[in-house]
Amino acid sequence: MEIYSTEEQQVEAIKRFWKDYGTSILAGAVIGLGALYGWNYYSQYKIDQTEAASEAFNVALSKSTDEAATLAAAAAFDKDHAQPGYSALMQLVVAKAAAEAGNFDKAVTALQQVLDNKPSAAVAAIASLRMARLQAEQGQLDAALTTLSKVADEAFAAEKAELEGDFYARKGDGEKARSAYALAIEKGGAALSPALQMKLDNLNQA
């Protein structure tokens, strides 16, 4: 490496360096600043979109007075906002409204749409648990058990196990029902469902 002993030599070295590499340095700086600006702009754009979707979701909920109004609000929301998370929540609302109106098929379709869009584990668990209940109401106990088997979120393990116990009990399979209720209690389900211990006791007395 050259050692520059005088100020003149150092100045000349700087001049030569700038002549050789100055354009590249400026170009790199411009590109870097442009990328930073672009990223900041994109980040703010995504934040604005999410905030708009949140506000629109709350408005849609306020209009969900019955099944027809809920379906209309959900359609309008999906048309204006490409936000998978909020769309999944909107479909949960649609399913609830349809189920309350006795339209179980439409409710199941809405829940399946949630699952098809591969939401978070928690949302998928909620959709699956609700779908299993609807399938059981329709007498499709095997389908309901299959749906429950897909619930993987440990936070819902107790609720899943209790429902499995309910469905096995309705199928007349006391042994599997007892095992499921016992697992639900082991997972802390008794704190959430006071009737859980009673269900297990009734089976043990049968």
C-alpha positions as CSV (number, residue, x, y, z in Angstrom):
1,M,0.0,0.0,0.0
2,E,1.3,3.5,-0.9
3,I,2.0,5.8,2.0
4,Y,1.4,9.5,1.3
5,S,3.7,11.7,3.3
6,T,2.6,15.1,2.2
7,E,-0.8,16.9,2.0
8,E,-0.3,17.5,-1.7
9,Q,0.1,13.8,-2.3
10,Q,-2.9,13.0,-0.2
11,V,-5.0,15.5,-2.2
12,E,-3.8,14.2,-5.5
13,A,-4.6,10.6,-4.3
14,I,-8.1,11.7,-3.3
15,K,-8.6,13.4,-6.7
16,R,-7.5,10.3,-8.6
17,F,-9.8,8.1,-6.4
18,W,-12.8,10.3,-7.0
19,K,-12.1,10.5,-10.7
20,D,-11.9,6.7,-10.9
21,Y,-14.7,5.8,-8.5
22,G,-16.8,8.9,-8.0
23,T,-19.5,8.1,-10.5
24,S,-19.9,4.6,-9.0
25,I,-20.2,6.0,-5.5
26,L,-22.8,8.5,-6.5
27,A,-24.8,5.9,-8.4
28,G,-24.7,3.6,-5.4
29,A,-25.8,6.3,-3.1
30,V,-28.7,7.3,-5.4
31,I,-29.8,3.7,-5.7
32,G,-29.5,3.1,-2.0
33,L,-31.5,6.2,-1.2
34,G,-34.1,5.3,-3.8
35,A,-34.4,1.8,-2.4
36,L,-34.8,3.2,1.1
37,Y,-37.5,5.7,0.0
38,G,-39.3,3.0,-2.0
39,W,-39.3,0.7,1.0
40,N,-40.6,3.4,3.4
41,Y,-43.3,4.3,0.9
42,Y,-44.3,0.6,0.5
43,S,-44.3,0.1,4.3
44,Q,-46.5,3.2,4.8
45,Y,-48.8,2.0,1.9
46,K,-49.3,-1.4,3.6
47,I,-50.0,0.3,6.9
48,D,-52.6,2.6,5.3
49,Q,-54.2,-0.4,3.6
50,T,-54.4,-2.4,6.9
51,E,-55.9,0.6,8.8
52,A,-58.5,1.1,6.0
53,A,-59.4,-2.6,6.1
54,S,-59.7,-2.5,9.9
55,E,-62.1,0.5,9.7
56,A,-64.1,-1.1,6.9
57,F,-64.3,-4.4,8.8
58,N,-65.8,-2.6,11.8
59,V,-68.3,-0.8,9.5
60,A,-69.2,-4.2,8.0
61,L,-69.8,-5.7,11.4
62,S,-72.1,-2.8,12.3
63,K,-74.2,-3.6,9.3
64,S,-74.4,-7.4,10.1
65,T,-77.9,-7.2,11.5
66,D,-79.1,-10.4,9.8
67,E,-77.9,-13.1,7.4
68,A,-78.7,-11.1,4.2
69,A,-77.1,-7.9,5.6
70,T,-74.0,-9.9,6.7
71,L,-73.6,-11.5,3.2
72,A,-73.9,-8.1,1.5
73,A,-71.4,-6.5,3.9
74,A,-69.0,-9.4,3.4
75,A,-69.2,-9.1,-0.4
76,A,-68.6,-5.4,-0.3
77,F,-65.6,-5.8,2.0
78,D,-64.0,-8.5,-0.1
79,K,-64.5,-6.4,-3.2
80,D,-62.8,-3.3,-1.7
81,H,-60.1,-4.8,0.5
82,A,-57.5,-7.5,-0.3
83,Q,-56.8,-8.4,3.3
84,P,-56.8,-12.2,3.9
85,G,-56.8,-11.9,7.7
86,Y,-59.9,-9.6,7.8
87,S,-61.6,-11.6,5.0
88,A,-61.2,-14.7,7.1
89,L,-62.8,-13.0,10.1
90,M,-65.6,-11.7,7.9
91,Q,-66.3,-15.2,6.7
92,L,-66.5,-16.3,10.4
93,V,-69.1,-13.7,10.9
94,V,-71.0,-14.8,7.8
95,A,-70.9,-18.4,9.0
96,K,-72.3,-17.4,12.4
97,A,-75.1,-15.4,10.8
98,A,-76.0,-18.3,8.5
99,A,-75.9,-20.8,11.3
100,E,-78.2,-18.6,13.5
101,A,-80.6,-18.5,10.5
102,G,-80.6,-22.3,10.3
103,N,-78.7,-22.3,7.0
104,F,-76.0,-24.8,8.0
105,D,-74.9,-25.6,4.5
106,K,-74.1,-21.9,3.8
107,A,-72.3,-21.7,7.2
108,V,-70.2,-24.7,6.4
109,T,-69.3,-23.2,3.0
110,A,-68.2,-20.0,4.6
111,L,-66.0,-21.8,7.1
112,Q,-64.5,-24.0,4.4
113,Q,-63.6,-20.8,2.5
114,V,-61.7,-19.6,5.6
115,L,-59.8,-22.9,5.8
116,D,-59.1,-22.9,2.0
117,N,-57.3,-19.5,2.4
118,K,-54.9,-21.1,4.9
119,P,-55.3,-18.6,7.8
120,S,-53.3,-18.5,11.1
121,A,-53.4,-21.6,13.2
122,A,-55.8,-20.0,15.7
123,V,-58.3,-18.9,13.0
124,A,-58.1,-22.3,11.4
125,A,-58.8,-24.0,14.7
126,I,-61.8,-21.7,15.4
127,A,-63.2,-22.4,11.9
128,S,-62.7,-26.2,12.2
129,L,-64.3,-26.3,15.7
130,R,-67.3,-24.4,14.4
131,M,-67.6,-26.5,11.3
132,A,-67.4,-29.7,13.4
133,R,-70.3,-28.5,15.5
134,L,-72.4,-27.7,12.4
135,Q,-71.6,-31.1,10.8
136,A,-72.7,-32.8,14.1
137,E,-75.9,-30.8,14.1
138,Q,-76.5,-32.2,10.6
139,G,-75.9,-35.8,11.9
140,Q,-72.6,-36.1,10.1
141,L,-70.6,-37.3,13.2
142,D,-67.9,-39.0,11.2
143,A,-67.3,-35.9,9.2
144,A,-67.3,-33.8,12.4
145,L,-64.6,-36.1,13.9
146,T,-62.5,-35.8,10.8
147,T,-62.7,-32.1,10.9
148,L,-61.7,-32.0,14.5
149,S,-58.6,-34.2,13.7
150,K,-57.3,-31.2,11.8
151,V,-57.2,-28.9,14.8
152,A,-53.5,-28.6,15.6
153,D,-53.4,-25.5,17.8
154,E,-52.6,-26.6,21.4
155,A,-54.6,-23.7,22.7
156,F,-57.8,-25.4,21.6
157,A,-56.8,-28.9,22.7
158,A,-59.3,-29.1,25.6
159,E,-62.2,-27.8,23.5
160,K,-61.3,-30.2,20.7
161,A,-61.1,-33.2,23.0
162,E,-64.5,-32.3,24.7
163,L,-66.2,-32.1,21.3
164,E,-64.7,-35.5,20.4
165,G,-66.1,-36.9,23.6
166,D,-69.5,-35.4,22.7
167,F,-69.5,-36.9,19.2
168,Y,-68.3,-40.3,20.3
169,A,-71.0,-40.4,23.0
170,R,-73.6,-39.6,20.4
171,K,-72.2,-42.4,18.3
172,G,-72.6,-44.8,21.3
173,D,-68.8,-45.3,21.7
174,G,-68.5,-44.9,25.4
175,E,-64.9,-46.0,25.6
176,K,-63.6,-43.4,23.1
177,A,-65.9,-40.8,24.7
178,R,-64.4,-41.4,28.1
179,S,-60.9,-41.2,26.8
180,A,-61.7,-37.9,25.0
181,Y,-63.3,-36.4,28.1
182,A,-60.3,-37.5,30.3
183,L,-57.9,-35.8,27.8
184,A,-60.0,-32.6,27.8
185,I,-59.8,-32.5,31.6
186,E,-56.1,-33.2,31.5
187,K,-55.7,-30.2,29.1
188,G,-57.5,-27.9,31.5
189,G,-61.0,-28.1,30.0
190,A,-62.8,-28.3,33.3
191,A,-62.0,-24.7,34.0
192,L,-63.7,-23.7,30.7
193,S,-66.5,-26.2,30.7
194,P,-68.0,-26.9,34.1
195,A,-70.2,-29.7,32.6
196,L,-67.1,-31.6,31.4
197,Q,-66.5,-33.6,34.6
198,M,-70.2,-34.4,34.8
199,K,-70.1,-35.8,31.3
200,L,-67.2,-38.1,32.2
201,D,-68.9,-39.1,35.5
202,N,-72.1,-40.0,33.7
203,L,-70.2,-42.3,31.3
204,N,-68.4,-44.0,34.2
205,Q,-71.7,-44.7,35.9
206,A,-73.2,-46.1,32.7
